Every structure is written in C-alpha cells, then in structure tokens.
Amino acid sequence: MNVTELKDKVLKKLDETDLQYDSRFNRKEEILRIERQDNHKGVDVQLNKLLQKATKSEEIIDEIVYYVSETLTRMADTKEVTNEGMIYPVVRSTSFPKEAKDGKKFIFDEHTAETVIFYALDHGRSYELIDESLLETLGLTKEALKEKAFNNLKTLDIKYKKETVQENDFYFISHRDGYDASRILNEEFLNDFHSKLEGEMMIGLPHQDVLIIVDVINEVGYDIMAQMMMQYFAEGLTPITSLSFSYRHKKLEPVFILGKAKNYNKNKK
C-alpha cells in the first residue's frame, strides 16, 4: 500500500458516513485535508506517518475515519454545551498548537519539559479542547476549570494488562477513552503504584491512547522500554513523546534511554 492508496481507502470509508465534506490532497507533503462543507473548518491527516501502521493492519483506517468524523462534528458552528461534570485534563506534546486555527487560545498549563496540560469538554464519543471563549461560556475561571478537571480525572477507572520480560514488569493502561495518557496526572494513583514496585518506576505516554508503567529491575527493562516507546510514538494518531519518565520523590523527570536493538523473548523471565 502506498500513500495514495491509503488516501483513497480513507475517503471511501468517509463516503459511507453522513459527513458532508470536501477534501484535497497535498501530494508533496502527503497530507490529506478534510473540511466541513458549511463552514470550511477541517483537519489535516498526515498520511505518511500512518502508512506503516496501515500496511500492517487496515484497522487504522477505521481509526482515522472515526477521528475525522468526530472532529468535524465538533467543528459545527452551533454546539450544545454539556455539563461541567464532563471536563477532563488531556496531555499533549509541548509542540502542540496553543491556539486554534481561528485564533482562539486554548486553556493550558505547563507540565514537564516534554508535555503540556490542556482541558477538554467531553461530548460522549469525542471531546473538544477548551479555549478562552468556551471557558467564558461555561462560566468558569481557569482555577475552577482545573479543579473540576482533576477531580473528574480521579473518577476514571484504571485497569491494566501486565507482561513480564526477564524480571521486568510492564503495565499497559489502554481504555481508549481519550484519557489514557491523562492518567499520568493522577498523583494518588502514581504514588500508590510506586509503593508496590521493587525497581525503578518508569512511565511512558507515547500517544494519547496508552500509558505504560514499568518496574525496571535490570538493563533489559530499559532497553525494551526505549524500543517500545519509539514504536508506540510512531504509530499513535495523537503522539505525545517518545521519551520515558522516571518517577522519583513524587516527580516526573524525562529520561533519554538509548535502547539496544535486540529481540527479547517475552516468555523468558
């Protein structure tokens, strides 16, 4: 599959939805632009970054279509504002735009050298980032917004799958609710998890839909963590950072790990 074929498959799937859209394809940069027909608001899909994953599994096409459909639905000029109980913090990379294309500035807070905290209003199957205009509509101050978002975050379930590789335990949190990476902001959860681990606690949030926690016992753990972060970061629809974080003394510190190119047998302990 090449980029043009991926573009055609995405548009074919979009045609099966009720979305009224226009599209254009930048062949040089391999970016597919999809816009609403009524107000011309839209989204850019960088197909070149998704081609490798699409070649392995065409499930990514459904993810792209879902993302585009939900995003364009939120871009309608007339919206219904939901209640304040549906406000959550979301983590993004420091390179993520601080304002929308229409110039409205998003509400955000600094987090680490690699990450920034934005705030989202949940609409059920999707959410929108809160900007200054929406904050005013909600009738909230920034501090009140932050308090509600973090309180709501604490109510989210946290389930994980565990894998052990040569004595190192890997925990994968992936509810695919849009807030998996956000769970790194739940300090009570992090502290509780930290108290149960034997080695160094490493955390990864390569993209929006996964949070990885590792109990690193030996060098193999660091190697696998480094390789895993690069792979997940490259495959995520909303990438955040390929760096891992060490969690010590209730603080997150970005750590660059130079992983060795080895294939480890996950069944070997």
C-alpha positions as CSV (number, residue, x, y, z in Angstrom):
1,M,0.0,0.0,0.0
2,N,1.2,3.5,-0.8
3,V,0.1,6.9,0.5
4,T,-2.3,7.5,-2.5
5,E,-4.0,4.1,-1.9
6,L,-4.3,4.9,1.8
7,K,-5.9,8.3,1.0
8,D,-8.4,6.6,-1.3
9,K,-9.3,4.0,1.3
10,V,-9.9,6.7,3.9
11,L,-12.1,8.8,1.6
12,K,-14.1,5.7,0.6
13,K,-14.8,5.0,4.2
14,L,-15.8,8.6,4.9
15,D,-18.2,8.4,2.0
16,E,-20.1,5.7,3.9
17,T,-20.7,8.2,6.8
18,D,-23.3,11.1,6.9
19,L,-20.5,13.6,6.9
20,Q,-20.8,16.4,4.3
21,Y,-17.2,17.2,3.5
22,D,-14.7,18.4,0.9
23,S,-11.1,17.1,0.6
24,R,-7.9,17.9,-1.0
25,F,-4.6,16.0,-1.1
26,N,-1.1,17.6,-0.9
27,R,1.0,15.1,-2.8
28,K,4.3,16.7,-1.9
29,E,3.7,16.7,1.9
30,E,1.4,13.7,1.7
31,I,-1.3,15.4,3.8
32,L,-5.0,14.9,3.4
33,R,-7.1,17.9,4.2
34,I,-10.7,17.2,5.1
35,E,-13.2,20.1,5.7
36,R,-16.8,20.6,6.5
37,Q,-18.8,22.0,3.6
38,D,-20.8,24.5,5.6
39,N,-18.0,26.5,7.4
40,H,-14.8,25.0,5.8
41,K,-13.4,24.1,9.2
42,G,-11.3,20.9,9.0
43,V,-8.5,18.7,9.9
44,D,-5.2,17.7,8.3
45,V,-4.3,14.0,8.3
46,Q,-0.6,13.3,7.8
47,L,-0.9,10.0,5.9
48,N,2.9,9.4,5.6
49,K,3.1,9.0,9.3
50,L,0.3,6.4,9.3
51,L,1.3,4.4,6.2
52,Q,3.4,1.9,8.1
53,K,0.7,1.0,10.6
54,A,-1.9,0.8,7.8
55,T,0.3,-1.6,5.9
56,K,0.3,-3.9,9.0
57,S,-3.4,-3.6,9.7
58,E,-6.2,-1.7,8.0
59,E,-7.9,-1.1,11.3
60,I,-6.0,2.2,11.4
61,I,-8.3,3.4,8.6
62,D,-11.3,3.0,10.8
63,E,-9.5,4.9,13.5
64,I,-8.7,7.7,11.1
65,V,-12.3,7.9,9.8
66,Y,-13.6,7.9,13.4
67,Y,-11.2,10.7,14.4
68,V,-12.0,12.8,11.3
69,S,-15.8,12.3,11.6
70,E,-15.9,13.2,15.3
71,T,-13.5,16.2,14.9
72,L,-15.6,17.7,12.1
73,T,-18.8,17.1,14.0
74,R,-17.3,19.2,16.9
75,M,-16.5,21.9,14.5
76,A,-20.1,22.7,13.7
77,D,-21.0,26.4,14.3
78,T,-23.9,25.5,16.6
79,K,-23.0,23.4,19.6
80,E,-24.7,22.2,22.7
81,V,-22.5,22.7,25.8
82,T,-22.6,19.7,28.1
83,N,-22.4,19.8,31.9
84,E,-19.2,20.6,33.9
85,G,-19.0,17.0,35.0
86,M,-17.6,16.1,31.6
87,I,-14.4,18.2,31.9
88,Y,-11.1,16.4,31.9
89,P,-7.4,17.3,31.6
90,V,-5.6,16.0,28.5
91,V,-1.8,15.7,27.9
92,R,-0.2,16.9,24.7
93,S,3.4,17.4,23.5
94,T,4.9,20.8,24.0
95,S,4.8,21.4,20.2
96,F,1.0,21.1,20.2
97,P,-0.6,24.3,19.0
98,K,-1.6,26.7,21.8
99,E,-4.4,28.2,19.8
100,A,-7.0,27.0,17.2
101,K,-6.7,28.0,13.5
102,D,-9.4,30.6,14.1
103,G,-7.0,32.3,16.6
104,K,-8.9,31.3,19.8
105,K,-6.4,30.5,22.5
106,F,-6.6,27.2,24.3
107,I,-6.5,27.0,28.1
108,F,-3.4,25.1,29.2
109,D,-0.8,24.6,31.9
110,E,2.8,23.6,31.9
111,H,3.6,20.1,32.9
112,T,7.1,18.7,32.1
113,A,9.8,19.7,29.6
114,E,8.1,17.3,27.2
115,T,4.4,17.8,27.9
116,V,1.6,20.3,28.4
117,I,-1.8,20.0,30.0
118,F,-4.9,21.1,28.1
119,Y,-8.5,20.8,29.2
120,A,-11.3,19.1,27.3
121,L,-15.1,19.2,27.3
122,D,-16.3,15.6,26.7
123,H,-19.2,15.0,24.3
124,G,-19.5,11.3,24.8
125,R,-17.8,9.8,21.8
126,S,-15.5,12.7,21.4
127,Y,-14.2,15.9,23.1
128,E,-13.1,19.4,22.3
129,L,-10.3,21.4,23.8
130,I,-11.5,24.3,25.9
131,D,-10.5,27.7,24.6
132,E,-11.0,31.1,26.2
133,S,-14.4,31.6,24.5
134,L,-15.7,28.2,25.7
135,L,-14.4,28.8,29.2
136,E,-16.4,32.0,29.3
137,T,-19.5,30.1,28.0
138,L,-19.1,27.6,30.8
139,G,-18.9,30.4,33.3
140,L,-15.7,29.1,34.9
141,T,-12.4,30.7,36.0
142,K,-9.3,28.9,35.0
143,E,-8.7,27.7,38.6
144,A,-12.3,26.3,38.8
145,L,-11.8,24.6,35.5
146,K,-8.6,23.0,36.6
147,E,-10.2,21.8,39.9
148,K,-13.2,20.2,38.2
149,A,-11.0,18.6,35.5
150,F,-8.6,16.9,38.0
151,N,-11.5,15.9,40.3
152,N,-13.2,14.2,37.3
153,L,-9.9,12.5,36.3
154,K,-9.8,10.7,39.7
155,T,-13.2,9.1,38.9
156,L,-11.9,7.3,35.8
157,D,-11.3,3.6,36.0
158,I,-7.7,2.4,35.8
159,K,-7.3,-1.1,34.5
160,Y,-4.1,-2.6,33.1
161,K,-2.5,-5.6,31.5
162,K,0.8,-6.9,32.8
163,E,3.6,-8.6,30.9
164,T,6.9,-9.7,32.4
165,V,10.1,-9.8,30.4
166,Q,13.3,-11.1,32.1
167,E,12.1,-10.0,35.6
168,N,10.9,-6.5,34.4
169,D,7.1,-6.0,34.8
170,F,5.3,-3.9,32.1
171,Y,1.9,-2.5,32.8
172,F,-0.3,-1.2,29.9
173,I,-3.2,1.1,30.6
174,S,-5.4,1.5,27.4
175,H,-9.1,2.1,27.9
176,R,-9.2,4.0,24.6
177,D,-11.4,6.7,26.1
178,G,-9.2,9.6,25.1
179,Y,-7.8,9.9,28.6
180,D,-5.3,7.1,28.9
181,A,-2.2,9.4,28.8
182,S,-4.1,11.8,31.1
183,R,-4.0,9.2,33.9
184,I,-0.3,10.2,34.4
185,L,-1.8,13.3,36.1
186,N,-3.5,11.2,38.8
187,E,-0.8,11.6,41.6
188,E,-2.6,9.4,44.0
189,F,-2.6,6.6,41.5
190,L,1.1,7.1,40.7
191,N,2.1,7.2,44.4
192,D,0.2,4.0,45.1
193,F,1.7,2.2,42.2
194,H,5.2,3.4,43.1
195,S,4.9,1.9,46.6
196,K,4.3,-1.5,45.1
197,L,7.3,-1.7,42.8
198,E,10.6,-3.2,43.5
199,G,12.8,-1.4,41.0
200,E,12.8,2.0,39.3
201,M,9.4,3.2,38.2
202,M,9.5,4.3,34.6
203,I,6.4,5.8,32.8
204,G,5.7,6.3,29.1
205,L,3.0,8.2,27.3
206,P,4.0,7.8,23.7
207,H,0.5,8.7,22.5
208,Q,-3.0,9.7,23.7
209,D,-4.4,6.1,24.0
210,V,-1.8,4.4,26.2
211,L,0.0,4.8,29.4
212,I,2.9,2.4,30.1
213,I,4.4,1.8,33.6
214,V,7.5,-0.3,34.0
215,D,9.1,-1.8,37.1
216,V,12.6,-1.8,35.9
217,I,14.8,-4.4,37.6
218,N,17.7,-4.6,35.1
219,E,19.2,-3.2,31.9
220,V,16.9,-5.3,29.8
221,G,13.9,-3.3,31.1
222,Y,15.5,0.0,30.0
223,D,16.3,-1.5,26.5
224,I,12.7,-2.7,25.9
225,M,11.2,0.5,27.3
226,A,13.2,2.5,24.8
227,Q,12.3,0.3,21.8
228,M,8.7,0.2,22.8
229,M,8.4,4.0,23.2
230,M,9.7,4.7,19.7
231,Q,7.3,2.1,18.2
232,Y,4.2,3.4,20.0
233,F,5.1,7.0,19.4
234,A,5.4,6.4,15.6
235,E,2.1,4.5,15.5
236,G,-0.1,6.8,17.6
237,L,-2.8,9.0,16.0
238,T,-2.1,11.7,18.7
239,P,1.7,11.2,19.5
240,I,3.0,12.9,22.7
241,T,6.6,12.0,23.4
242,S,9.0,9.1,22.7
243,L,10.9,9.9,25.9
244,S,10.3,7.9,29.1
245,F,9.8,9.5,32.5
246,S,11.4,8.4,35.8
247,Y,9.1,8.8,38.8
248,R,11.0,9.6,41.9
249,H,10.1,11.6,45.0
250,K,6.7,12.2,43.5
251,K,8.2,14.0,40.5
252,L,8.4,13.1,36.8
253,E,11.8,13.5,35.1
254,P,12.2,12.9,31.3
255,V,14.9,10.4,30.6
256,F,16.5,9.6,27.3
257,I,17.3,5.9,27.0
258,L,19.4,4.6,24.2
259,G,17.9,1.1,23.7
260,K,19.9,-1.7,22.1
261,A,18.5,-3.4,19.0
262,K,17.6,-6.8,20.4
263,N,14.6,-9.1,20.2
264,Y,13.7,-10.3,23.7
265,N,11.6,-13.3,24.3
266,K,8.7,-12.1,26.3
267,N,8.1,-15.6,27.7
268,K,11.6,-15.8,29.1
269,K,11.9,-14.5,32.7
